[in-house]
Amino acid sequence: MKQFQNKKGFSLLETVLYIGLLAIVLPLLTGFFLQFAQRHSVVDFRTRAEHQAAQIFTMLSFELGQANAIDVTNSTFGSTDSVLVFTDTDGLSVTLQNPTSLEQIGGEEQTIRRLQFERDGNMAYFLTDYRAQVPVWNVEAVRNNEGILTALNITLEIETFDSSTTLFESARTSMQTTIALQPYMSEL
């Protein structure tokens, strides 16, 4: 009986077995990782939308907590594109609305609605980024039995998307909150 010492390399049978195992395992792993990446991107879009909504509600709660008056004459309540106008502690007029803006999405210009914060008519900026649309910005006045404005019920819907995808197919979130107003706040 001859024994082979110092065997180097793979036999033909071992090579065929390794190639067969790779042919089975590689597509399974590729499919798993692609599925994981797709699920992760959807979660990322939803998280981004929820984060933006939470930031907006926090900022709005702070601003309204320090406001002097709500301008009900120039505000539009109860529609999907409401306008909220109030006076801040410095006596400046603050407007929140969702106008349309032109953005480059997927290589072409699209008209989207973004939530805009404007102080005193000249310092306007968007509260949502260019990859998010606000199709619903609904502000409703909440009054007590005496007809006094006591709170604002706000519904905010945000759609986010990836700039390489078609418009707004990625994630949508809707949030609602009621912000109580200070008793000293007046109506204009």
N, C-alpha and C positions, 0 to 999 in steps of 0.2 A: 504494500500500500504506500502510495506516494502522498505525502502531505505537502501542500504548497505553503511556503512561508513568504512573507512580505508581499502579500497580494495587494496590488494597487489598482484603483479605479473601480468602476461599477460593471457588473455583468449586464448583458443585454436584457435579461429578465428583470433585473432591478431597475434599469432605465425605463423600460416599458411600464412597470408598476408605478414609478414616480410620475411619469407623464400622465398616466391614467388618473392618479389621485389629484394631480393639479387640475386636470380637465374637469373633475367633479367639484372640487373645493373652490376653485377660483371664481366660477360664476355665482356660486352661493354667497361667497363673501362680498363680491361686487354688488349683488342685489341687495344684500343686507345693508351695506354702507350707503348705497344710493337711497334706500328707503329711509334710513336714519337721517340723512342730510335733508331730504324733502320734509320730513316731520319737523325737524329742527327749524327750518326756514319758516314754516307756517307758525310755529310757536313764537319765533322771533318777531314776525309781523304783528301778531296779536299782542305780545308783550309791549312792543313799541307803541301801539295804539292805546293800550291801557295806561301806559306810563304818561303819555301826552295828556290823556284825559285827566289823570290824577293831578298832574302839574297845573292844568288849567283850573280845576276845581279848587286847589289849594290857593292859587294866586287870587282867584275870584273871591273866595271866602275872606281872605285877608283884605283885599281892596274894599269889599262891601262892608266889612266890619269897621272900617275907618271912614266910610263915606258919610257926607253930611246930608245929601238929599238924592232921591231918585227922580229923574226927569220923566214922568209918565207921559207928558205931552209929546216928547220927541222919541220915546221908546215905542217899540212895536212888540206887543206881547201876543203869545198864542199862535205863532206860525212857525214853520220849519226854518225860516230864515229871519228870526227875531232880531231886533236891535235893542240893546240895553244901554241907556244913557244915564249917568249919575254924576254927581259932583263930589270930588275928593276933598280931603282935609285942607288942601291949599286953595280951594275954590275953583279948581280947574275942571272942565268938563271931560269926562271919560266915556268913550263909546266902545262897545263890543259888538261886532257884527261879523257876518261871514260873506264878504264880497267874492266875486269871481276873480281869478288871476290866471294868466297864461303861463304854463310851465312846459319845459321840454321833458317828455315822457316817451321812452322807447324810440327816440329819434324823431319824434314829431311833436308839434305844439298841441297841447290839450288845455281846455278850459276847466279849471277845478275851483271848488269853494274852499277857502281857508279862513280860519278864525282870526280876526284882526282886532288888536287892542290899540286904541288911539287916545292920546291924552292931549287935550287942548287944541285939537285940530291939526297939529303939526308933528307930533312924535308918534307915528303909526308904525307898528310892526306886527308880524304874524306870530301867533302863539303855536301854530302847528308848522311842521317842516314841509318842504316841497314834495315829500313823498306821502303826504296824508291829505285827505279831503274831508271836509265837514259837511255832509249833506243835510244833517239835521242839527240846528242850533235853536232850540225852542225854550223861551223864557216865559213863564206864566206868573202873574201876580197872585199872591195868596193874601186874602183879606180876612179880618175877623168879623164878628157879627155887627160891629159898628162901622164897617167899611174902611177901616184903617189898614194900610199896607203893612203886613207883619213879616212876610217872607217872600222869597222868589224860588219857584220850582223850576229847575233847569234840567233839560234833557239834551245830551250831547252825543252825537254819533260820529265816529271817526272811521274812515276806511284808509288802510295803508296798503302800499304796493311797492314792488321792486321796480326801479326805473327800467329794467330790461324786460319786464313782462307787459302784458296788455293792461289797460287801465283798470285798476282797483279790483283785481281778481284775487288778491292775497289774503286780506283779513279785514274784518269789520267788527267793531265793538260799540255797544250803546250803553251809556251810563246816565243815571238820573240822580239828582240830589236836591235837597231843599235847604236853602241858606236863610237862616233867620236874620232879620234886620234889627238894628239897634232901636230901642224905643224913642230915642231923640231924633231919629231920621225923619226928615220931612219929604213931602211930595211937591214937585214943581209942575 
